[in-house]
């Protein structure tokens, strides 16, 4: 009989504190066995914890840096990412987003989907979640 995999929710600072302030019922990253799941998060300003009202390029950088931090906290890295889901408010951001994304995955990028969503609850245009392996 295989042992049951237990889900482990990890705190990632300062992201967890930013989520706590908003009373968001979400963990930035969870781990079970050798699998890691990073939640989609808004582009938090790392200094203030507020959602950064900045151009799509900077939003994308902030989110990729948050994803990288979540992966590191869980014991992985960007080169262990298997799949990303990108949610964006408009296809007009596709090229600018891809330019930033390619900097973080310069070789053998993970599988990915880019989905347009009509609106968010805040002043941002993009959100990314991912699945990685340890």
Contact map, one row per residue, 1 for C-alpha under 8 A:
11100000000000000000000000000000000000000000000000000000000000000000000000000000000000000000000000000000000000000000000000000000000000
11110000000000000000000000000000000000000000000000000000000000000000000000000000000000000000000000000000000000000000000000000000000000
11111000000000000000000000000000000000000000000000000000000000000000000000000000000000000000000000000000000000000000000000000000000000
01111100000000000000000000000000000000000000000000000000000000000000000000000000000000000000000000000000000000000000000000000000000000
00111110000000000000000000000001100000000000000000000000000000000000000000000000000000000000000000000000000000000000000000000000000000
00011111000000000000000000000001100000000000000000000000000000000000000000000000000000000000000000000000000000000000000000000000000000
00001111100000000000000000000111000000000000000000000000000000000000000000000000000000000000000000000000000000000000000000000000000000
00000111110000000000000000000111000000000000000000000000000000000000000000000000000000000000000000000000000000000000000000000000000000
00000011111000000000000000111110000000000000000000000000000000000000000000000000000000000000000000000000000000000000000000000000000000
00000001111100000000000000111110000000000000000000000000000000000000000011000000000000000000000000000000000000000000000000000000000000
00000000111110110000000000111000000000000000000000000000000000000000000000000000000000000000000000000000000000000000000000000000000000
00000000011111110000000000011000000000000000000000000000000000000000110010000000000000000000000000000000000000000000000000000000000000
00000000001111111000000000000000000000000000000000000000000000000000000000000000000000000000000000000000000000000000000000000000000000
00000000000111111100000000000000000000000000010010000000000000000000000000000000000000000000000000000000000000000000000000000000000000
00000000001111111110000000010000000000000001000010000000000000000100000000000000000000000000000000000000000000000000000000000000000000
00000000001111111111000000110000000000000000000000000000000000000000000000000000000000000000000000000000000000000000000000000000000000
00000000000011111111100000000000000000000000000000000000000000000000000000000000000000000000000000000000000000000000000000000000000000
00000000000001111111110000000000000000000001000011000000000000000000000000000000000000000000000000000000000000000000000000000000000000
00000000000000111111111111000000000000000000000000000000000000000000000000000000000000000000000000000000000000000000000000000000000000
00000000000000011111111100000000000000000000000000000000000000000000000000000000000000000000000000000000000000000000000000000000000000
00000000000000001111111100000000000000000000000000000000000000000000000000000000000000000000000000000000000000000000000000000000000000
00000000000000000111111100000000000000000000000000000000000000000000000000000000000000000000000000000000000000000000000000000000000000
00000000000000000011111110000000000000000000000000000000000000000000000000000000000000000000000000000000000000000000000000000000000000
00000000000000000011111111000000000000000000000000000000000000000000000000000000000000000000000000000000000000000000000000000000000000
00000000000000000010001111100000000000000000000000000000000000000000000000000000000000000000000000000000000000000000000000000000000000
00000000000000000010000111110000000000100000000000000000000000000000000000000000000000000000000000000000000000000000000000000000000000
00000000111000010000000011111100000000100000000000000000000000000000000000000000000000000000000000000000000000000000000000000000000000
00000000111100110000000001111100000001111000000000000000000000000000010000000000000000000000000000000000000000000000000000000000000000
00000000111100000000000000111110000111100000000000000000000000000000011001000000000000000000000000000000000000000000000000000000000000
00000011110000000000000000111111000111000000000000000000000000000000000001000000000000000000000000000000000000000000000000000000000000
00000011110000000000000000001111111110000000000000000000000000000000000001000000000000000000000000000000000000000000000000000000000000
00001111000000000000000000000111111100000000000000000000000000000000000000000000000000000000000000000000000000000000000000000000000000
00001100000000000000000000000011111000000000000000000000000000000000000000000000000000000000000000000000000000000000000000000000000000
00000000000000000000000000000011111100000000000000000000000000000000000000000000000000000000000000000000000000000000000000000000000011
00000000000000000000000000000011111110000000000000000000000000000000000000000000000000000000000000000000000000000000000000000000001111
00000000000000000000000000001111011111000000000000000000000000000000001001000000000000000000000000000000000000000000000000000000001111
00000000000000000000000000001110001111100000000000000000000000000000000000000000000000000000000000000000000000000000000000000000111100
00000000000000000000000000011100000111110000000000000000000000000010011000000000000000000000000000000000000000000000000000000000111000
00000000000000000000000001111000000011111000000000000000000000000000000000000000000000000000000000000000000000000000000000000001110000
00000000000000000000000000010000000001111100000000000000000000000000000000000000000000000000000000000000000000000000000000000011110000
00000000000000000000000000010000000000111111000000000000000000100000000000000000000000000000000000000000000000000000000000000011100000
00000000000000000000000000000000000000011111000000100000000000100000000000000000000000000000000000000000000000000000000000010110000000
00000000000000000000000000000000000000001111100000110000001101100000000000000000000000000000000000000000000000000000000000010110000000
00000000000000100100000000000000000000001111110111110000000001100000000000000000000000000000000000000000000000000000000000000000000000
00000000000000000000000000000000000000000011111111110000000001000000000000000000000000000000000000000000000000000000000000000000000000
00000000000001000000000000000000000000000001111110000000000000000000000000000000000000000000000000000000000000000000000000000000000000
00000000000000000000000000000000000000000000111110000000000000000000000000000000000000000000000000000000000000000000000000000000000000
00000000000000000000000000000000000000000001111111000000000000000000000000000000000000000000000000000000000000000000000000000000000000
00000000000001100100000000000000000000000001111111100000000000000000000000000000000000000000000000000000000000000000000000000000000000
00000000000000000100000000000000000000000001100111110000000000000000000000000000000000000000000000000000000000000000000000000000000000
00000000000000000000000000000000000000000111100011111000000000000000000000000000000000000000000000000000000000000000000001110000000000
00000000000000000000000000000000000000000011100001111100001000000000000000000000000000000000000000000000000000000000000000110000000000
00000000000000000000000000000000000000000000000000111110001000000000000000000000000000000000000000000000000000000000000000110000000000
00000000000000000000000000000000000000000000000000011111011000000000000000000000000000000000000000000000000000000000000000010000000000
00000000000000000000000000000000000000000000000000001111111000000000000000000000000000000000000000000000000000000000000000000000000000
00000000000000000000000000000000000000000000000000000111111100000000000000000000000000000000100110000000000000000000000000001100000000
00000000000000000000000000000000000000000000000000000011111110000000000000000000000000000000000110010000000000000000000000000000000000
00000000000000000000000000000000000000000000000000000111111111000000000000000000000000000000000000000000000000000000000000000000000000
00000000000000000000000000000000000000000010000000011111111111100000000000000000000000000000000000000000000000000000000000011100000000
00000000000000000000000000000000000000000010000000000001111111110000000000000000000000000000000010011000000000000000000000000100000000
00000000000000000000000000000000000000000000000000000000111111111000000000000000000000000000000000011000000000000000000000000000000000
00000000000000000000000000000000000000000011100000000000011111111100000000000000000000000000000000000000000000000000000000000000000000
00000000000000000000000000000000000000001111000000000000001111111110000000000000000000000000000000000000000000000000000000000011000000
00000000000000000000000000000000000000000000000000000000000111111111000000000000000000000000000000001001000000000000000000000001000000
00000000000000000000000000000000000000000000000000000000000011111111100000000000000000000000000000000000000000000000000000000000000000
00000000000000100000000000000000000000000000000000000000000001111111110000000000000000000000000000000000000000000000000000000000000000
00000000000000000000000000000000000001000000000000000000000000111111111000000000000000000000000000000000000000000000000000000000100000
00000000000000000000000000000000000000000000000000000000000000011111111100001100000000000000000000000000000000000000000000000000000000
00000000000100000000000000000000000000000000000000000000000000001111111110000000000000000000000000000000000000000000000000000000000000
00000000000100000000000000011000000001000000000000000000000000000111111111000000000000000000000000000000000000000000000000000000000000
00000000000000000000000000001000000101000000000000000000000000000011111111111100000000000000000000000000000000000000000000000000000100
00000000000000000000000000000000000000000000000000000000000000000001111111111000000000000000000000000000000000000000000000000000000000
00000000010100000000000000000000000000000000000000000000000000000000111111110000000000000000000000000000000000000000000000000000000000
00000000010000000000000000001110000100000000000000000000000000000000011111110000000000000000000000000000000000000000000000000000000000
00000000000000000000000000000000000000000000000000000000000000000000001111111000000000000000000000000000000000000000000000000000000001
00000000000000000000000000000000000000000000000000000000000000000000001111111101000000000000000000000000000000000000000000000000000111
00000000000000000000000000000000000000000000000000000000000000000001001100111111100000000000000000000000000000000000000000000000000000
00000000000000000000000000000000000000000000000000000000000000000001001000011111100000000000000000000001100000000000000000000000000000
00000000000000000000000000000000000000000000000000000000000000000000000000001111100000000000000000000000100000000000000000000000000000
00000000000000000000000000000000000000000000000000000000000000000000000000011111110000000000000000000000000000000000000000000000000111
00000000000000000000000000000000000000000000000000000000000000000000000000001111111100000000000000000000000001000000000000000000011110
00000000000000000000000000000000000000000000000000000000000000000000000000000001111100000000000000000000000001100000000000000000011110
00000000000000000000000000000000000000000000000000000000000000000000000000000000111110000000000000000000000001110000000000000000011100
00000000000000000000000000000000000000000000000000000000000000000000000000000000111111000000000000000000000001111000000000000001111000
00000000000000000000000000000000000000000000000000000000000000000000000000000000001111100000000000000000000000011110000000000001110000
00000000000000000000000000000000000000000000000000000000000000000000000000000000000111110000000000000000000000011110000000000111100000
00000000000000000000000000000000000000000000000000000000000000000000000000000000000011111000000000000000000000000111100000000111000000
00000000000000000000000000000000000000000000000000000000000000000000000000000000000001111110100000000000000000000111100000001110000000
00000000000000000000000000000000000000000000000000000000000000000000000000000000000000111110000000000000000000000001111100001100000000
00000000000000000000000000000000000000000000000000000000000000000000000000000000000000011111110000000000000000000001110000001000000000
00000000000000000000000000000000000000000000000000000000000000000000000000000000000000011111110000000000000000000001000000000000000000
00000000000000000000000000000000000000000000000000000000000000000000000000000000000000000111111000000000000000000000000000000000000000
00000000000000000000000000000000000000000000000000000001000000000000000000000000000000010111111110000000000000000000000000000000000000
00000000000000000000000000000000000000000000000000000000000000000000000000000000000000000111111111000000000000000000000000000000000000
00000000000000000000000000000000000000000000000000000000000000000000000000000000000000000001111111100000000000000000000000000000000000
00000000000000000000000000000000000000000000000000000001100000000000000000000000000000000000111111110000000000000000000000000000000000
00000000000000000000000000000000000000000000000000000001100100000000000000000000000000000000111111111000000000000000000000000000000000
00000000000000000000000000000000000000000000000000000000000000000000000000000000000000000000011111111100000000000000000000000000000000
00000000000000000000000000000000000000000000000000000000000000000000000000000000000000000000001111111110000000000000000000000000000000
00000000000000000000000000000000000000000000000000000000100110000000000000000000000000000000000111111111000000000000000000000000000000
00000000000000000000000000000000000000000000000000000000000110010000000000000000000000000000000011111111100000000000000000000000000000
00000000000000000000000000000000000000000000000000000000000000000000000000000000000000000000000001111111110010000000000000000000000000
00000000000000000000000000000000000000000000000000000000000000000000000000000000000000000000000000111111110000000000000000000000000000
00000000000000000000000000000000000000000000000000000000000000010000000000000100000000000000000000011111110000000000000000000000000000
00000000000000000000000000000000000000000000000000000000000000000000000000000110000000000000000000001111111111000000000000000000000000
00000000000000000000000000000000000000000000000000000000000000000000000000000000000000000000000000000111111110000000000000000000000000
00000000000000000000000000000000000000000000000000000000000000000000000000000000000000000000000000000000111110000000000000000000000000
00000000000000000000000000000000000000000000000000000000000000000000000000000000000000000000000000000000111111000000000000000000000000
00000000000000000000000000000000000000000000000000000000000000000000000000000000000000000000000000000100111111100000000000000000000000
00000000000000000000000000000000000000000000000000000000000000000000000000000000111100000000000000000000100111110000000000000000000000
00000000000000000000000000000000000000000000000000000000000000000000000000000000011100000000000000000000000011111000000000000000000000
00000000000000000000000000000000000000000000000000000000000000000000000000000000001111000000000000000000000001111100000000000000000000
00000000000000000000000000000000000000000000000000000000000000000000000000000000000111000000000000000000000000111110000000000000000000
00000000000000000000000000000000000000000000000000000000000000000000000000000000000011110000000000000000000000011111000000000000000000
00000000000000000000000000000000000000000000000000000000000000000000000000000000000011110000000000000000000000001111100000000000000000
00000000000000000000000000000000000000000000000000000000000000000000000000000000000000111110000000000000000000000111110000000000000000
00000000000000000000000000000000000000000000000000000000000000000000000000000000000000111100000000000000000000000011111100000000000000
00000000000000000000000000000000000000000000000000000000000000000000000000000000000000001100000000000000000000000001111100000000000000
00000000000000000000000000000000000000000000000000000000000000000000000000000000000000001000000000000000000000000000111110000000000000
00000000000000000000000000000000000000000000000000000000000000000000000000000000000000001000000000000000000000000000111111111000000000
00000000000000000000000000000000000000000000000000000000000000000000000000000000000000000000000000000000000000000000001111100000000000
00000000000000000000000000000000000000000000000000100000000000000000000000000000000000000000000000000000000000000000000111110000000000
00000000000000000000000000000000000000000000000000111000000000000000000000000000000000000000000000000000000000000000000111111000000000
00000000000000000000000000000000000000000110000000111100001000000000000000000000000000000000000000000000000000000000000101111100000000
00000000000000000000000000000000000000000000000000000001001000000000000000000000000000011100000000000000000000000000000100111110000000
00000000000000000000000000000000000000000110000000000001001100000000000000000000000001111000000000000000000000000000000000011111000000
00000000000000000000000000000000000000011110000000000000000000100000000000000000000001110000000000000000000000000000000000001111100000
00000000000000000000000000000000000000111000000000000000000000110000000000000000000111100000000000000000000000000000000000000111110000
00000000000000000000000000000000000011111000000000000000000000000010000000000000000111000000000000000000000000000000000000000011111000
00000000000000000000000000000000000011110000000000000000000000000000000000000000111110000000000000000000000000000000000000000001111100
00000000000000000000000000000000001111000000000000000000000000000000000000000000111100000000000000000000000000000000000000000000111110
00000000000000000000000000000000001110000000000000000000000000000000001000010001111000000000000000000000000000000000000000000000011111
00000000000000000000000000000000011100000000000000000000000000000000000000010001110000000000000000000000000000000000000000000000001111
00000000000000000000000000000000011100000000000000000000000000000000000000110001000000000000000000000000000000000000000000000000000111
